Amino acid sequence: MFFERFFEPGLAQVSYLIGCERAHEAIVIDPHRDVDIYLRAAGEQGARITHVTETHIHADFISGARELASRTGATVHVSDADATFRYAFRDDPGIARLVGGDRLEIGRVRLDVRHTPGHTPEHLSFLVTDTASATAPMGMLTGDFLFVGDVGRPDLLETAVGVAGTRELSARALYASLGALADLPDWLQIWPGHGAGSACGKGISALPQSTLGYERRFNSAFREKDETTFVRHVLEGQPEAPRYFGVMKRVNQQGPRVLGALPVPARGPHLAIENGGRHPVVVDARSTSAFGAGHARGTINIPFGETFVNWAGALLPYDRDLAIIVEGTGERAQHVATLAARALALIGLDRLTGFFDEDSLDAWASSGQGLQVTPQIGAHDLAESLKHGGVTLVDVRTEAEYSAAHIPGARQIALPHLVEALASLPRQRPLVMQCQSGGRAGIAASLLQAQGVDRVINFSGGIVEWTRAGLPVERAS
């Protein structure tokens, strides 16, 4: 048996390639859309990908199962374990249904299917046995059911998809699924579908794998022996679901369109920006500091980095064409733009029409359009302005972060809700955007400027700089 784990940092998502060396066949579990990585890995093993499956209908990325099948002819196995939440394409050619108790065989590698609802009603897990050398499973692919140090959150069907009244029912199903692991040995390895940084749990460890015995001993979900206490524990403190999760869930349930290959954006001939529907929405993916020093009016700053996918999914429209501005010129700019296009495609933002480099931005500025700046402010100057009522401070962190510690007088509006709350913000004074350490505040300032709000200031140091300066904070009582 051969086994390979793939970790996608921008999504904190994990997929797996498992195969039989003797049969030269392999299966991919929970693939994302960049299927070339699986094809290369299988090729290095001299194997064909003959099967593709996934643990559940994903909410945080576009499934690559159909994409991979179109390139390989592999059979796609989808869950049919719950009648209320099913794949719409389950009867299509090349699709096979799975329920608990089923078995997949890839040469001498066996995957036994277990129905493990809770995170989602249709969720499956797979017990993996290398029958060439063993009669019992060595590990379990647990998807978003059981993580290292956590379990999959059971509230997303209600909070992200809008299926009312399912939070507690899902939590109770999760409790039962954990209890159903009682027949499995402590030495069983646990191979989860996400790592630290994913919004599919509230405390996922960065460790890539664990054992069932270790989780039984140290995972807090196993400590709650009473169902009612477990339900309360697992539902409390869950972070706000990213806005694009609902879109992902619907697309994956219906079946994502097959791209054939990831997009490679071309350099645009000239930058054109319009708030209406004729021109693309332009994303400036340069750093917060570069954007603040000078940017084209109407552009939105989402720096290309670890959080790019999260904020792109939360803030960009799925029904508009997109264009992107990147740092650098020439091959460097093309490379960054291609990486950004890949990241956007992973969450279904496929309508990228092209990219512009820094030469394009200079040409825009030289054409008489000019560049807009985002004024910056430091902690002591902000404190003085707040003291005299010269500015309105908006804290764009989450409600939980705000409650833990906030600057006196700050108004809390989480970044994903900023534009819709714009009408409620006073405009007599400049608006200062503030977050933890500057990243979200820079995005927030760009959103307001793109909406035509000129008097916007970025407190780029955030509450980190504020506290380091010895200035006071308030906490929720």
C-alpha positions as CSV (number, residue, x, y, z in Angstrom):
1,M,0.0,0.0,0.0
2,F,1.1,3.5,-0.7
3,F,-0.3,6.6,1.1
4,E,0.2,10.3,0.5
5,R,-1.3,13.3,2.4
6,F,-1.8,16.7,0.7
7,F,-2.2,19.8,2.8
8,E,-3.7,23.0,1.2
9,P,-2.5,25.9,3.4
10,G,-5.0,28.5,2.3
11,L,-7.9,26.2,3.2
12,A,-6.2,24.2,6.0
13,Q,-7.6,21.3,4.0
14,V,-6.3,17.8,3.7
15,S,-6.8,15.2,0.9
16,Y,-5.3,11.7,0.5
17,L,-4.1,9.4,-2.2
18,I,-4.1,5.7,-1.3
19,G,-3.2,2.9,-3.6
20,C,-2.1,-0.7,-4.2
21,E,1.4,-1.1,-5.5
22,R,0.7,-4.6,-6.9
23,A,-2.5,-3.6,-8.7
24,H,-1.2,-0.1,-9.8
25,E,-4.5,1.4,-8.8
26,A,-5.3,4.3,-6.5
27,I,-8.2,6.2,-4.8
28,V,-8.2,9.9,-3.9
29,I,-10.2,11.0,-0.9
30,D,-11.6,14.6,-0.6
31,P,-9.8,16.1,-3.6
32,H,-9.8,19.8,-4.3
33,R,-9.9,21.4,-7.7
34,D,-6.2,21.4,-8.5
35,V,-6.2,17.8,-9.5
36,D,-2.8,17.8,-11.2
37,I,-1.2,17.2,-7.8
38,Y,-3.0,13.9,-7.5
39,L,-2.2,12.9,-11.1
40,R,1.5,13.6,-10.6
41,A,1.6,11.7,-7.3
42,A,-0.1,8.7,-8.8
43,G,2.2,8.8,-11.8
44,E,5.2,8.7,-9.5
45,Q,3.8,5.5,-8.0
46,G,3.1,4.0,-11.5
47,A,-0.6,3.9,-10.6
48,R,-3.8,4.9,-12.2
49,I,-6.5,6.7,-10.2
50,T,-9.5,4.4,-10.6
51,H,-11.7,5.7,-7.7
52,V,-12.5,9.1,-6.2
53,T,-14.6,9.7,-3.1
54,E,-15.3,12.3,-0.5
55,T,-16.4,12.1,3.1
56,H,-19.2,14.6,2.7
57,I,-20.6,17.6,0.7
58,H,-18.0,20.2,1.5
59,A,-18.7,23.8,2.5
60,D,-15.2,25.4,2.4
61,F,-13.9,24.5,-1.1
62,I,-15.0,23.3,-4.4
63,S,-14.8,19.5,-4.7
64,G,-12.4,18.2,-7.3
65,A,-14.0,14.8,-7.5
66,R,-15.8,15.3,-10.8
67,E,-12.8,17.2,-12.2
68,L,-10.5,14.3,-11.4
69,A,-12.9,11.7,-12.8
70,S,-13.1,13.7,-16.1
71,R,-9.3,13.4,-16.4
72,T,-9.0,9.8,-15.4
73,G,-12.2,8.0,-16.1
74,A,-12.4,7.1,-12.4
75,T,-15.6,6.2,-10.6
76,V,-16.8,8.8,-8.2
77,H,-18.3,7.4,-5.0
78,V,-20.7,9.8,-3.2
79,S,-22.6,9.4,0.1
80,D,-26.2,8.3,-0.1
81,A,-26.4,7.6,3.6
82,D,-29.0,10.3,4.4
83,A,-32.2,10.9,2.5
84,T,-32.5,14.6,3.5
85,F,-29.2,15.8,2.2
86,R,-28.0,14.1,-1.0
87,Y,-25.9,14.7,-4.1
88,A,-28.1,15.9,-7.0
89,F,-25.9,14.1,-9.5
90,R,-25.9,10.7,-7.7
91,D,-27.6,9.0,-10.7
92,D,-25.2,10.4,-13.3
93,P,-23.0,8.0,-15.3
94,G,-19.8,7.2,-13.6
95,I,-21.3,7.9,-10.1
96,A,-21.7,5.2,-7.5
97,R,-23.6,5.6,-4.2
98,L,-22.1,4.7,-0.8
99,V,-23.8,4.0,2.5
100,G,-22.6,2.7,5.8
101,G,-21.5,-0.9,5.6
102,D,-20.3,-0.7,2.0
103,R,-16.8,-1.6,1.0
104,L,-14.3,-0.3,-1.6
105,E,-11.4,-2.4,-2.8
106,I,-8.4,-0.9,-4.6
107,G,-6.3,-3.9,-5.4
108,R,-5.4,-5.3,-1.9
109,V,-6.3,-2.1,-0.1
110,R,-9.8,-2.1,1.5
111,L,-11.9,0.9,2.6
112,D,-14.8,0.0,4.9
113,V,-17.5,2.7,4.9
114,R,-19.0,4.0,8.1
115,H,-21.8,6.6,8.3
116,T,-20.7,9.2,10.8
117,P,-23.3,12.0,10.8
118,G,-23.0,15.1,12.9
119,H,-20.9,17.6,11.0
120,T,-23.3,16.9,8.1
121,P,-26.1,14.3,7.8
122,E,-24.5,12.4,5.0
123,H,-20.9,12.3,6.4
124,L,-18.9,9.1,5.8
125,S,-15.6,7.9,7.3
126,F,-13.4,5.2,5.8
127,L,-11.5,2.4,7.7
128,V,-8.4,1.6,5.7
129,T,-6.9,-1.9,5.7
130,D,-3.8,-3.1,3.9
131,T,-5.0,-6.7,3.3
132,A,-1.6,-7.7,1.9
133,S,-0.2,-7.6,5.4
134,A,-3.1,-7.2,7.9
135,T,-6.6,-8.3,8.7
136,A,-7.6,-5.2,10.7
137,P,-7.6,-1.5,9.7
138,M,-4.6,0.6,10.4
139,G,-6.3,4.0,10.2
140,M,-9.5,5.9,9.6
141,L,-10.1,8.7,7.2
142,T,-12.4,10.9,9.3
143,G,-13.0,13.9,7.1
144,D,-14.7,16.6,9.1
145,F,-16.2,14.2,11.7
146,L,-13.2,13.8,14.0
147,F,-10.1,16.1,14.0
148,V,-7.0,16.1,16.0
149,G,-8.1,17.8,19.2
150,D,-11.6,18.6,18.0
151,V,-14.7,17.4,16.2
152,G,-16.5,18.9,13.2
153,R,-18.8,21.7,14.0
154,P,-22.5,20.6,13.8
155,D,-24.0,24.0,13.2
156,L,-23.0,24.8,9.6
157,L,-26.1,23.2,8.0
158,E,-28.1,25.9,9.9
159,T,-25.8,28.8,10.1
160,A,-24.2,28.5,6.6
161,V,-26.8,26.8,4.5
162,G,-29.9,28.1,6.3
163,V,-31.6,24.8,7.2
164,A,-33.4,26.0,10.3
165,G,-33.6,23.8,13.4
166,T,-30.7,21.5,12.6
167,R,-27.9,22.7,15.0
168,E,-29.0,20.6,18.0
169,L,-30.1,17.6,16.0
170,S,-26.7,17.5,14.3
171,A,-24.9,17.9,17.6
172,R,-26.9,14.9,18.9
173,A,-26.0,12.9,15.8
174,L,-22.4,13.8,16.3
175,Y,-22.5,12.5,19.9
176,A,-23.9,9.2,18.7
177,S,-21.3,8.9,16.0
178,L,-18.5,9.4,18.5
179,G,-20.1,6.7,20.7
180,A,-20.2,4.3,17.8
181,L,-16.4,4.3,17.7
182,A,-16.4,2.2,20.8
183,D,-15.7,-1.0,18.9
184,L,-12.5,0.4,17.4
185,P,-9.0,-0.1,18.9
186,D,-7.0,2.7,20.6
187,W,-4.1,2.2,18.1
188,L,-6.2,3.1,15.1
189,Q,-4.7,6.1,13.3
190,I,-6.9,9.1,12.7
191,W,-6.4,10.9,9.4
192,P,-8.6,14.1,9.4
193,G,-9.8,16.3,6.6
194,H,-8.6,19.6,8.1
195,G,-5.8,21.1,10.2
196,A,-5.4,24.2,12.3
197,G,-6.9,27.3,10.7
198,S,-10.0,25.7,9.3
199,A,-13.4,27.2,10.2
200,C,-14.9,23.7,10.2
201,G,-13.9,23.4,13.9
202,K,-13.2,25.7,16.8
203,G,-9.9,24.2,18.1
204,I,-8.3,21.9,15.5
205,S,-4.7,21.0,16.2
206,A,-1.9,21.6,13.8
207,L,-0.7,18.0,14.2
208,P,-1.3,16.1,10.9
209,Q,-2.7,12.9,12.5
210,S,-3.4,11.2,15.8
211,T,-4.7,7.9,17.2
212,L,-8.1,7.1,18.4
213,G,-6.7,6.3,21.9
214,Y,-5.0,9.7,22.1
215,E,-8.2,11.5,21.1
216,R,-10.3,9.4,23.6
217,R,-7.9,10.6,26.3
218,F,-7.3,14.3,25.4
219,N,-10.0,15.5,22.9
220,S,-12.5,17.4,25.0
221,A,-15.4,16.0,22.9
222,F,-14.8,12.6,24.4
223,R,-14.8,13.9,28.0
224,E,-18.5,14.8,27.8
225,K,-20.3,11.6,28.7
226,D,-23.8,13.2,29.0
227,E,-25.5,14.0,25.7
228,T,-27.0,17.3,26.9
229,T,-23.7,18.5,28.2
230,F,-22.0,17.4,25.0
231,V,-24.5,19.3,22.8
232,R,-24.0,22.5,24.8
233,H,-20.2,22.1,24.8
234,V,-19.9,21.5,21.0
235,L,-22.2,24.3,20.0
236,E,-20.8,27.0,22.2
237,G,-18.0,29.2,21.0
238,Q,-18.2,28.3,17.3
239,P,-16.8,31.0,15.1
240,E,-19.0,32.8,12.6
241,A,-19.3,30.7,9.4
242,P,-17.5,32.3,6.5
243,R,-20.1,33.7,4.0
244,Y,-19.0,31.7,1.1
245,F,-19.7,28.4,2.9
246,G,-23.3,28.4,1.8
247,V,-22.3,28.9,-1.8
248,M,-19.8,26.0,-1.7
249,K,-22.3,23.7,-0.1
250,R,-24.9,24.3,-2.9
251,V,-22.3,24.1,-5.7
252,N,-20.9,20.8,-4.4
253,Q,-24.3,19.3,-3.9
254,Q,-25.4,20.2,-7.4
255,G,-22.1,19.3,-8.9
256,P,-19.3,21.8,-9.7
257,R,-18.6,22.5,-13.4
258,V,-15.6,20.7,-14.8
259,L,-12.9,23.2,-15.8
260,G,-10.5,20.9,-17.6
261,A,-7.6,22.8,-16.2
262,L,-7.0,25.6,-13.7
263,P,-7.1,29.1,-15.3
264,V,-3.9,30.9,-16.3
265,P,-4.7,34.6,-16.4
266,A,-3.4,36.8,-19.1
267,R,-2.1,40.3,-18.5
268,G,-4.8,42.9,-19.3
269,P,-4.2,45.6,-21.9
270,H,-5.4,48.4,-19.7
271,L,-6.9,48.9,-16.4
272,A,-10.6,49.8,-16.4
273,I,-12.6,50.3,-13.2
274,E,-16.4,50.8,-12.9
275,N,-18.7,50.2,-10.0
276,G,-21.4,49.0,-12.3
277,G,-21.7,45.6,-14.0
278,R,-19.9,46.4,-17.3
279,H,-16.3,46.1,-16.0
280,P,-14.9,43.5,-13.7
281,V,-14.6,43.9,-10.0
282,V,-10.9,44.8,-9.5
283,V,-9.0,43.2,-6.6
284,D,-5.7,44.8,-5.6
285,A,-3.7,41.9,-4.2
286,R,-0.7,43.9,-3.2
287,S,0.3,44.4,0.4
288,T,-1.7,46.7,2.7
289,S,1.2,49.2,2.8
290,A,1.6,49.3,-1.0
291,F,-2.1,49.7,-1.5
292,G,-2.3,52.5,1.1
293,A,0.5,54.4,-0.5
294,G,-1.4,54.6,-3.8
295,H,-4.1,52.6,-5.6
296,A,-6.6,53.0,-8.3
297,R,-10.0,54.3,-7.1
298,G,-12.7,51.7,-6.8
299,T,-10.3,48.7,-6.2
300,I,-10.6,46.4,-3.2
301,N,-7.4,45.4,-1.4
302,I,-7.2,41.7,-0.4
303,P,-3.5,41.0,0.0
304,F,-2.3,37.7,-1.6
305,G,-1.3,35.6,1.4
306,E,-2.5,33.0,3.9
307,T,-5.9,34.7,4.4
308,F,-6.5,35.6,0.7
309,V,-9.0,32.7,0.1
310,N,-11.0,33.4,3.2
311,W,-11.5,37.1,2.5
312,A,-12.0,36.6,-1.3
313,G,-14.8,34.2,-0.5
314,A,-16.4,36.4,2.1
315,L,-16.2,39.7,0.1
316,L,-16.2,39.1,-3.6
317,P,-19.3,38.5,-5.8
318,Y,-19.8,35.2,-7.4
319,D,-21.9,36.7,-10.2
320,R,-19.4,39.2,-11.5
321,D,-16.2,39.1,-13.6
322,L,-13.0,39.7,-11.6
323,A,-9.6,41.2,-12.4
324,I,-6.6,41.3,-10.1
325,I,-3.7,43.7,-9.6
326,V,-0.5,42.1,-8.4
327,E,2.9,43.3,-7.3
328,G,5.9,43.2,-9.6
329,T,6.1,43.0,-13.3
330,G,6.9,40.4,-16.0
331,E,7.4,36.8,-15.0
332,R,7.1,37.6,-11.3
333,A,3.7,39.2,-11.8
334,Q,2.5,36.3,-14.0
335,H,3.5,33.8,-11.3
336,V,1.7,35.6,-8.5
337,A,-1.4,36.1,-10.7
338,T,-1.4,32.4,-11.6
339,L,-1.2,31.4,-7.9
340,A,-4.0,33.9,-7.1
341,A,-6.2,32.5,-9.9
342,R,-5.7,29.0,-8.5
343,A,-6.6,30.1,-5.0
344,L,-9.8,31.7,-6.4
345,A,-10.7,28.7,-8.4
346,L,-10.5,26.4,-5.3
347,I,-13.5,28.3,-3.9
348,G,-15.4,28.6,-7.1
349,L,-14.5,32.2,-8.1
350,D,-13.8,31.2,-11.7
351,R,-14.6,34.4,-13.5
352,L,-11.1,35.9,-13.5
353,T,-10.7,37.9,-16.7
354,G,-7.0,38.8,-16.3
355,F,-4.4,40.5,-14.2
356,F,-2.6,43.9,-14.1
357,D,0.9,44.4,-12.9
358,E,2.6,47.5,-11.4
359,D,3.4,48.8,-14.9
360,S,-0.4,48.8,-15.6
361,L,-1.0,50.7,-12.4
362,D,1.7,53.3,-13.3
363,A,0.0,53.7,-16.7
364,W,-3.3,54.2,-15.0
365,A,-1.8,56.9,-12.8
366,S,-0.1,58.6,-15.8
367,S,-3.3,58.7,-17.8
368,G,-4.7,61.4,-15.5
369,Q,-6.7,59.1,-13.3
370,G,-4.3,59.5,-10.4
371,L,-3.9,57.3,-7.4
372,Q,-5.9,57.3,-4.2
373,V,-4.1,56.9,-0.8
374,T,-5.3,55.5,2.4
375,P,-4.2,57.7,5.4
376,Q,-2.6,55.9,8.3
377,I,-2.8,56.7,12.0
378,G,-0.7,55.6,15.0
379,A,-1.9,54.6,18.5
380,H,-1.2,57.9,20.3
381,D,-2.6,60.1,17.5
382,L,-5.7,57.9,17.5
383,A,-6.0,58.2,21.3
384,E,-5.8,62.0,21.0
385,S,-8.4,62.1,18.2
386,L,-10.8,59.9,20.2
387,K,-10.4,62.0,23.2
388,H,-11.5,65.1,21.3
389,G,-14.2,63.3,19.3
390,G,-12.4,63.9,16.0
391,V,-12.9,60.4,14.5
392,T,-15.3,57.4,14.7
393,L,-13.5,54.2,15.4
394,V,-14.8,50.9,13.8
395,D,-13.4,47.6,15.2
396,V,-13.8,45.1,12.3
397,R,-12.9,42.0,14.4
398,T,-15.4,39.4,15.5
399,E,-17.8,40.0,18.4
400,A,-15.8,37.5,20.5
401,E,-12.5,39.3,19.9
402,Y,-14.2,42.6,20.7
403,S,-15.6,41.3,23.9
404,A,-12.2,40.0,25.0
405,A,-10.6,43.4,24.7
406,H,-11.4,46.6,22.8
407,I,-10.5,50.2,22.5
408,P,-12.9,52.4,24.5
409,G,-15.4,54.0,22.2
410,A,-14.9,51.6,19.3
411,R,-18.0,50.4,17.5
412,Q,-17.8,46.7,16.5
413,I,-18.8,45.6,13.0
414,A,-17.2,42.4,11.7
415,L,-15.5,42.8,8.4
416,P,-17.9,40.6,6.4
417,H,-20.8,42.9,7.5
418,L,-19.1,46.2,7.0
419,V,-20.6,47.3,3.6
420,E,-24.1,46.4,4.6
421,A,-23.7,48.4,7.8
422,L,-22.3,51.4,6.0
423,A,-25.6,53.3,6.1
424,S,-25.6,53.2,9.9
425,L,-22.2,54.7,10.3
426,P,-21.9,58.5,11.0
427,R,-20.2,60.4,8.2
428,Q,-19.6,63.7,10.0
429,R,-16.1,62.6,11.1
430,P,-13.4,60.4,9.5
431,L,-13.9,56.7,9.9
432,V,-10.9,54.8,11.4
433,M,-10.7,51.1,10.6
434,Q,-9.1,48.9,13.3
435,C,-8.6,45.2,13.9
436,Q,-6.1,43.0,15.7
437,S,-2.8,43.9,13.9
438,G,-3.8,45.7,10.7
439,G,-4.7,43.1,8.1
440,R,-8.5,43.2,8.2
441,A,-8.5,47.0,8.8
442,G,-6.7,47.5,5.6
443,I,-9.2,45.5,3.7
444,A,-12.0,47.4,5.5
445,A,-10.6,50.7,4.5
446,S,-10.4,49.7,0.9
447,L,-14.0,48.5,0.9
448,L,-15.2,51.8,2.2
449,Q,-13.1,53.8,-0.3
450,A,-14.5,51.6,-3.1
451,Q,-18.0,52.6,-1.9
452,G,-17.1,56.2,-2.3
453,V,-16.3,57.0,1.3
454,D,-13.3,59.4,1.1
455,R,-12.7,60.1,4.7
456,V,-11.3,56.7,5.8
457,I,-8.2,56.1,7.9
458,N,-6.4,52.9,8.6
459,F,-5.1,52.2,12.1
460,S,-2.6,49.6,10.8
461,G,-1.2,48.7,14.2
462,G,-4.5,47.5,15.6
463,I,-5.2,46.7,19.2
464,V,-1.7,45.1,19.3
465,E,0.0,48.5,18.9
466,W,-2.6,50.1,21.2
467,T,-1.8,47.8,24.1
468,R,1.9,47.9,23.5
469,A,1.6,51.7,23.8
470,G,0.2,51.2,27.3
471,L,-3.2,52.6,26.3
472,P,-6.4,51.4,28.1
473,V,-8.8,48.7,26.8
474,E,-12.3,47.7,27.9
475,R,-13.6,44.2,28.3
476,A,-17.2,42.9,28.2
477,S,-18.6,42.3,31.6
